[in-house]
């Protein structure tokens, strides 16, 4: 800043010395320059103001050439310094540019090498895949050839089996026709034998006509059109009982359909239900009584006897009719008198109750017994094989047996 002021001051003196301007112009310039010097003195303490004061009122007629030379030398030195600094800055910029260029080239090279490496890896993988694909194709072709051979062999075997089946079918048809003829003849002979046995009294009409010495399976005829194998209980209450329901271990599921309860299920040698259609045929031809036996899980035994027992037809939904009660188990079945049988799948019956109790039975508004319920050792729930009046609660039974006997 000081140099600049001095230069301006020298320029001012040169103007005065050369006399290239008018007196008024020089006065104006001198005044303006004086104001500038005063301001610089106030702001920066520039010592050029003394020069201005020394010149006031004394317009120089000559300039000190030595001072101009020194200023010129100083300016050249400063210019040289600035030039050197510019050169240094240019050199540094060039060095940095080269460094950046090298860094960029190195980064590009690294990326190129990485891409090249991945391309080579992909190429190797493709070669391996192609090799594996070729091997797999060969293996598949080989397996296909083997499969075709095997299929052809099996097809030939199947065709041979079909031919044999055709021959067997023809033979079976011949044998079936012969069996049909034999069966017809056997049925005729059997009917004649049954008729002779009925006339001679050799086929019993009920379990009461069977020897009371031994319980077991016997063939009984309930009229000429119904001959059935039944279990006769001969030891309880003077015998003569036909067992139509028996449960003791829970091996047979009693939550069954209408058709199954109609036709019967299970085995006489185990747990079973005879079938409602048979109960209807039996009880509609003669008078019968009912005996129910129960035993709880503690071994307590009870029985209920009803002096009349009858089951209606399927059109009547196998309606239950029972007579007067006697026994030790309590009267839990009179409440079911004149009610229809119900299963969960039979919409014309009280199927909602059957679904709730999880067993088929003669359900009315409610029921104090359900001997076809789930077989379980439980108390306080309806989903058990219970007889409420035995203990006055909903207690599952471990054993139950229902029997009917002809009344004289």
C-alpha positions as CSV (number, residue, x, y, z in Angstrom):
1,X,0.0,0.0,0.0
2,X,2.8,2.3,0.9
3,X,4.5,1.6,-2.5
4,X,1.3,2.4,-4.3
5,X,1.0,5.8,-2.6
6,X,4.5,6.7,-3.4
7,X,4.0,5.7,-7.0
8,X,0.9,7.9,-7.2
9,X,2.8,10.7,-5.6
10,X,5.7,10.4,-8.2
11,X,3.1,10.4,-11.0
12,X,1.7,13.5,-9.6
13,X,5.1,15.3,-9.6
14,X,5.8,14.1,-13.1
15,X,2.6,15.8,-14.3
16,X,3.7,19.0,-12.6
17,X,7.2,18.7,-14.1
18,X,6.1,18.0,-17.6
19,X,3.6,20.8,-17.6
20,X,1.3,18.9,-19.9
21,X,-1.8,20.1,-18.0
22,X,-3.3,23.4,-17.4
23,X,-3.0,25.3,-14.1
24,X,-6.6,24.6,-13.2
25,X,-6.2,20.9,-13.9
26,X,-3.1,20.8,-11.8
27,X,-4.8,22.6,-8.9
28,X,-7.7,20.1,-9.0
29,X,-5.4,17.2,-9.1
30,X,-3.3,18.6,-6.3
31,X,-6.4,19.1,-4.1
32,X,-7.8,15.6,-4.8
33,X,-4.4,14.0,-4.1
34,X,-4.1,15.9,-0.9
35,X,-7.4,14.6,0.3
36,X,-6.4,11.0,-0.6
37,X,-3.2,11.4,1.4
38,X,-5.0,12.7,4.5
39,X,-7.4,9.8,4.3
40,X,-4.6,7.3,4.1
41,X,-2.9,9.0,7.0
42,X,-6.0,8.6,9.1
43,X,-6.7,4.9,8.1
44,X,-3.2,3.4,7.7
45,X,-0.7,5.9,9.0
46,X,1.0,6.1,5.6
47,X,4.0,8.5,5.9
48,X,3.5,9.9,2.4
49,X,1.5,12.9,3.9
50,X,4.8,14.5,4.9
51,X,5.8,14.5,1.3
52,X,2.6,16.2,0.4
53,X,3.1,18.9,3.0
54,X,6.6,19.5,1.9
55,X,5.3,20.1,-1.7
56,X,2.4,22.3,-0.7
57,X,2.9,25.8,-2.1
58,X,6.2,24.7,-3.8
59,X,5.6,23.2,-7.2
60,X,8.7,21.2,-8.0
61,X,10.3,22.0,-11.2
62,X,12.5,18.8,-11.3
63,X,12.2,15.2,-10.3
64,X,15.0,13.2,-8.5
65,X,16.0,10.6,-11.1
66,X,17.8,8.5,-8.4
67,X,14.6,8.0,-6.5
68,X,12.8,6.9,-9.7
69,X,15.6,4.4,-10.4
70,X,15.3,3.0,-6.9
71,X,11.6,2.6,-7.3
72,X,12.0,1.0,-10.6
73,X,14.6,-1.4,-9.2
74,X,12.3,-2.2,-6.3
75,X,9.3,-2.8,-8.6
76,X,11.4,-5.1,-10.8
77,X,12.5,-7.1,-7.7
78,X,9.0,-7.4,-6.6
79,X,7.9,-8.4,-10.1
80,X,10.6,-11.0,-10.2
81,X,9.5,-12.3,-6.8
82,X,5.9,-12.5,-8.0
83,X,7.0,-14.2,-11.2
84,X,9.0,-16.8,-9.2
85,X,6.0,-17.4,-7.0
86,X,3.8,-17.8,-10.1
87,X,6.3,-20.2,-11.5
88,X,6.4,-22.1,-8.2
89,X,2.6,-22.2,-8.0
90,X,2.5,-23.4,-11.7
91,X,5.1,-26.1,-10.9
92,X,3.1,-27.2,-7.8
93,X,-0.1,-27.2,-9.9
94,X,1.6,-29.2,-12.5
95,X,2.9,-31.7,-9.9
96,X,-0.5,-32.1,-8.4
97,X,-2.0,-32.5,-11.8
98,X,0.5,-35.2,-12.6
99,X,-0.3,-36.8,-9.2
100,X,-4.0,-36.7,-9.9
101,X,-3.4,-38.1,-13.3
102,X,-1.3,-40.9,-11.9
103,X,-4.0,-41.6,-9.3
104,X,-6.7,-41.6,-11.9
105,X,-4.7,-43.9,-14.2
106,X,-3.9,-46.2,-11.3
107,X,-7.6,-46.3,-10.3
108,X,-8.7,-47.0,-13.9
109,X,-6.0,-49.7,-14.1
110,X,-7.2,-51.4,-10.9
111,X,-10.8,-51.3,-12.0
112,X,-9.8,-52.7,-15.4
113,X,-7.8,-55.4,-13.7
114,X,-10.8,-56.2,-11.4
115,X,-13.2,-56.4,-14.3
116,X,-10.8,-58.5,-16.3
117,X,-10.4,-60.9,-13.4
118,X,-14.2,-61.2,-13.0
119,X,-14.5,-61.8,-16.7
120,X,-11.9,-64.5,-16.6
121,X,-13.7,-66.0,-13.6
122,X,-17.1,-65.9,-15.4
123,X,-15.5,-67.5,-18.4
124,X,-14.0,-70.3,-16.3
125,X,-17.4,-70.8,-14.6
126,X,-19.1,-70.9,-18.0
127,X,-16.6,-73.5,-19.2
128,X,-17.2,-75.6,-16.0
129,X,-21.0,-75.2,-16.5
130,X,-20.8,-76.2,-20.1
131,X,-18.7,-79.2,-19.2
132,X,-21.1,-80.1,-16.4
133,X,-24.1,-79.6,-18.7
134,X,-22.5,-81.8,-21.3
135,X,-21.9,-84.5,-18.6
136,X,-25.4,-84.1,-17.3
137,X,-26.9,-84.4,-20.8
138,X,-25.0,-87.5,-21.4
139,X,-26.1,-89.0,-18.1
140,X,-29.7,-88.0,-18.8
141,X,-29.6,-89.5,-22.3
142,X,-28.2,-92.7,-20.7
143,X,-30.9,-92.8,-18.1
144,X,-33.5,-92.1,-20.7
145,X,-32.3,-95.0,-22.8
146,X,-32.4,-97.2,-19.7
147,X,-35.9,-95.9,-18.8
148,X,-37.2,-96.6,-22.3
149,X,-35.8,-100.2,-22.0
150,X,-37.4,-100.6,-18.6
151,X,-40.7,-99.1,-19.7
152,X,-40.7,-101.4,-22.7
153,X,-40.1,-104.4,-20.5
154,X,-42.8,-103.4,-18.1
155,X,-45.2,-102.7,-20.9
156,X,-44.6,-106.1,-22.3
157,X,-45.1,-107.5,-18.8
158,X,-48.3,-105.5,-18.4
159,X,-49.6,-106.7,-21.7
160,X,-48.9,-110.2,-20.7
161,X,-50.7,-109.6,-17.4
162,X,-53.7,-108.1,-19.2
163,X,-53.9,-111.2,-21.4
164,X,-53.7,-113.4,-18.3
165,X,-56.4,-111.3,-16.6
166,X,-58.6,-111.6,-19.6
167,X,-58.2,-115.4,-19.5
168,X,-58.7,-115.3,-15.8
169,X,-61.8,-113.1,-16.2
170,X,-63.3,-115.6,-18.7
171,X,-62.6,-118.4,-16.3
172,X,-63.9,-116.4,-13.4
173,X,-67.1,-115.7,-15.3
174,X,-67.6,-119.4,-15.9
175,X,-66.9,-120.2,-12.3
176,X,-69.1,-117.3,-11.1
177,X,-72.0,-118.6,-13.1
178,X,-71.4,-122.0,-11.7
179,X,-71.2,-120.6,-8.1
180,X,-74.4,-118.6,-8.7
181,X,-76.1,-121.8,-9.8
182,X,-74.6,-123.6,-6.8
183,X,-75.7,-120.8,-4.4
184,X,-79.2,-120.8,-5.8
185,X,-79.4,-124.6,-5.2
186,X,-77.8,-124.1,-1.7
187,X,-80.3,-121.5,-0.8
188,X,-83.1,-123.7,-1.8
189,X,-81.7,-126.6,0.2
190,X,-81.1,-124.3,3.2
191,X,-84.6,-123.1,3.1
192,X,-85.8,-126.6,3.0
193,X,-83.5,-127.5,5.9
194,X,-84.7,-124.5,7.9
195,X,-88.3,-125.3,7.3
196,X,-87.6,-128.9,8.5
197,X,-85.7,-127.6,11.5
198,X,-88.5,-125.1,12.4
199,X,-91.0,-127.9,12.1
200,X,-88.9,-130.1,14.3
201,X,-88.0,-127.3,16.7
202,X,-84.2,-127.5,16.3
203,X,-83.7,-123.7,15.6
204,X,-84.6,-121.7,18.7
205,X,-86.9,-118.7,18.4
206,X,-85.1,-116.9,21.2
207,X,-82.3,-117.3,23.8
208,X,-84.8,-118.6,26.3
209,X,-85.1,-121.8,24.3
210,X,-81.3,-122.4,24.5
211,X,-79.7,-124.4,27.3
212,X,-78.9,-122.2,30.3
213,X,-75.6,-123.8,30.9
214,X,-73.4,-121.6,28.7
215,X,-73.5,-118.1,27.3
216,X,-72.3,-117.5,23.7
217,X,-73.1,-117.1,20.1
218,X,-76.2,-118.8,18.8
219,X,-78.3,-118.8,15.6
220,X,-81.9,-117.7,16.4
221,X,-84.8,-117.2,14.1
222,X,-87.2,-114.4,14.7
223,X,-89.7,-115.6,12.1
224,X,-89.1,-117.4,8.9
225,X,-87.6,-114.3,7.2
226,X,-85.1,-113.4,9.9
227,X,-82.4,-115.8,11.1
228,X,-79.5,-114.1,12.9
229,X,-76.5,-115.0,14.9
230,X,-76.8,-113.4,18.4
231,X,-75.0,-113.4,21.8
232,X,-77.1,-115.1,24.4
233,X,-76.4,-114.3,28.0
234,X,-77.5,-117.3,30.1
235,X,-76.0,-116.5,33.5
236,X,-77.6,-113.2,34.5
237,X,-81.1,-113.2,36.1
238,X,-82.0,-116.7,34.9
239,X,-80.6,-116.2,31.4
240,X,-82.4,-116.0,28.1
241,X,-81.1,-112.5,27.3
242,X,-80.2,-111.3,23.8
243,X,-77.3,-108.8,24.1
244,X,-77.7,-105.9,21.6
245,X,-75.1,-103.4,23.1
246,X,-71.8,-104.2,24.9
247,X,-69.0,-101.8,25.8
248,X,-66.0,-102.5,28.1
249,X,-62.7,-101.2,26.7
250,X,-63.4,-98.3,24.3
251,X,-61.8,-100.0,21.3
252,X,-64.9,-99.4,19.1
253,X,-65.9,-95.8,18.3
254,X,-69.7,-95.4,19.0
255,X,-70.0,-91.8,17.6
256,X,-71.3,-93.1,14.3
257,X,-73.8,-92.4,11.5
258,X,-77.5,-93.2,11.2
259,X,-76.9,-96.0,8.7
260,X,-74.4,-97.7,11.0
261,X,-76.7,-97.5,14.0
262,X,-79.5,-98.8,11.8
263,X,-77.5,-101.8,10.4
264,X,-75.2,-102.5,13.4
265,X,-71.4,-102.4,13.8
266,X,-68.7,-104.0,15.8
267,X,-68.2,-107.7,16.6
268,X,-70.2,-110.0,18.9
269,X,-66.9,-111.2,20.3
270,X,-66.0,-107.6,21.4
271,X,-67.8,-104.3,21.6
272,X,-70.8,-104.0,19.3
273,X,-74.2,-102.6,18.5
274,X,-76.7,-105.0,17.0
275,X,-78.7,-102.6,14.8
276,X,-81.9,-100.7,15.3
277,X,-83.6,-102.5,12.4
278,X,-83.2,-105.8,14.0
279,X,-84.4,-104.5,17.4
280,X,-87.5,-103.2,15.6
281,X,-88.2,-106.6,13.9
282,X,-87.6,-108.5,17.2
283,X,-89.7,-106.3,19.5
284,X,-92.5,-105.8,16.9
285,X,-93.3,-109.5,16.8
286,X,-93.4,-110.4,20.5
287,X,-93.2,-108.7,23.9
288,X,-89.8,-108.1,25.4
289,X,-88.3,-106.6,28.6
290,X,-85.1,-104.6,28.9
291,X,-82.1,-105.1,31.2
292,X,-79.3,-102.6,31.5
293,X,-76.0,-103.4,33.3
294,X,-73.4,-100.8,34.3
295,X,-70.2,-100.7,36.3
296,X,-68.1,-97.6,37.1
297,X,-64.3,-97.3,37.2
298,X,-64.3,-98.1,40.9
299,X,-66.0,-101.5,40.2
300,X,-69.4,-100.5,41.6
301,X,-72.1,-102.5,39.7
302,X,-75.8,-101.6,39.1
303,X,-78.6,-102.7,36.9
304,X,-81.9,-101.3,35.6
305,X,-84.8,-103.5,34.5
306,X,-87.8,-102.3,32.5
307,X,-90.8,-104.6,32.1
308,X,-91.5,-103.4,28.5
309,X,-89.1,-102.6,25.7
310,X,-90.0,-101.8,22.1
311,X,-88.3,-100.0,19.2
312,X,-90.3,-98.4,16.4
313,X,-89.6,-98.6,12.6
314,X,-87.2,-96.4,10.7
315,X,-90.1,-94.4,9.5
316,X,-90.9,-93.7,13.1
317,X,-87.1,-92.9,13.6
318,X,-86.8,-96.0,15.9
319,X,-88.9,-94.4,18.7
320,X,-88.1,-95.9,22.2
321,X,-90.8,-97.3,24.5
322,X,-90.0,-98.5,28.0
323,X,-92.1,-99.9,30.8
324,X,-91.9,-99.9,34.6
325,X,-88.5,-99.6,36.2
326,X,-86.8,-101.8,38.9
327,X,-83.2,-102.3,39.9
328,X,-80.2,-100.8,41.7
329,X,-78.8,-98.4,39.1
330,X,-81.6,-95.8,39.3
331,X,-84.3,-94.9,36.8
332,X,-82.4,-92.9,34.2
333,X,-84.3,-94.1,31.1
334,X,-88.0,-93.5,31.8
335,X,-87.2,-89.8,30.8
336,X,-86.3,-91.1,27.3
337,X,-89.7,-92.9,26.8
338,X,-91.4,-92.1,23.5
339,X,-88.4,-90.2,22.2
340,X,-86.8,-90.7,18.7
341,X,-83.3,-92.0,18.1
342,X,-80.8,-89.3,16.9
343,X,-77.4,-89.2,15.3
344,X,-75.3,-86.2,14.4
345,X,-75.7,-86.8,10.6
346,X,-79.5,-87.4,10.5
347,X,-81.1,-84.0,10.1
348,X,-84.6,-85.3,10.7
349,X,-83.6,-86.3,14.2
350,X,-82.4,-84.3,17.2
351,X,-79.0,-84.2,15.5
352,X,-77.8,-81.1,17.5
353,X,-78.1,-83.1,20.8
354,X,-76.3,-86.0,19.2
355,X,-73.5,-83.7,18.1
356,X,-73.3,-82.1,21.5
357,X,-73.3,-85.4,23.4
358,X,-70.9,-87.0,20.9
359,X,-73.0,-90.1,20.7
360,X,-76.2,-91.5,19.2
361,X,-79.1,-92.0,21.6
362,X,-82.8,-91.4,22.3
363,X,-82.5,-87.7,23.1
364,X,-85.5,-85.6,24.1
365,X,-85.2,-82.2,25.6
366,X,-82.3,-83.7,27.6
367,X,-81.2,-87.1,28.7
368,X,-80.2,-88.6,32.1
369,X,-78.3,-91.3,30.3
370,X,-76.2,-91.8,27.1
371,X,-74.6,-95.3,27.1
372,X,-73.4,-94.6,23.5
373,X,-71.3,-91.6,24.5
374,X,-67.5,-91.3,24.5
375,X,-65.7,-94.0,26.5
376,X,-63.7,-92.1,29.1
377,X,-63.1,-91.9,32.8
378,X,-64.5,-88.5,33.5
379,X,-67.0,-86.7,35.8
380,X,-69.1,-83.6,35.3
381,X,-69.4,-83.6,31.5
382,X,-72.1,-84.9,29.2
383,X,-69.5,-86.3,26.7
384,X,-69.2,-89.6,28.6
385,X,-70.9,-93.0,28.8
386,X,-73.0,-92.0,31.8
387,X,-76.1,-93.1,33.8
388,X,-76.9,-90.1,35.9
389,X,-79.1,-91.8,38.5
390,X,-76.4,-94.3,39.5
391,X,-74.4,-91.7,41.6
392,X,-76.4,-88.6,40.9
393,X,-73.8,-87.1,38.7
394,X,-72.4,-87.2,35.2
395,X,-69.9,-90.0,35.7
396,X,-68.4,-92.1,32.9
397,X,-68.9,-95.9,33.1
398,X,-66.3,-98.5,32.5
399,X,-68.8,-101.2,31.5
400,X,-72.2,-101.3,30.0
401,X,-74.4,-104.0,28.5
402,X,-78.0,-103.7,27.2
403,X,-80.1,-106.9,26.7
404,X,-83.7,-107.8,25.8
405,X,-85.6,-110.9,26.7
406,X,-88.9,-112.3,25.5
407,X,-91.7,-112.2,27.9
408,X,-93.9,-115.3,28.2
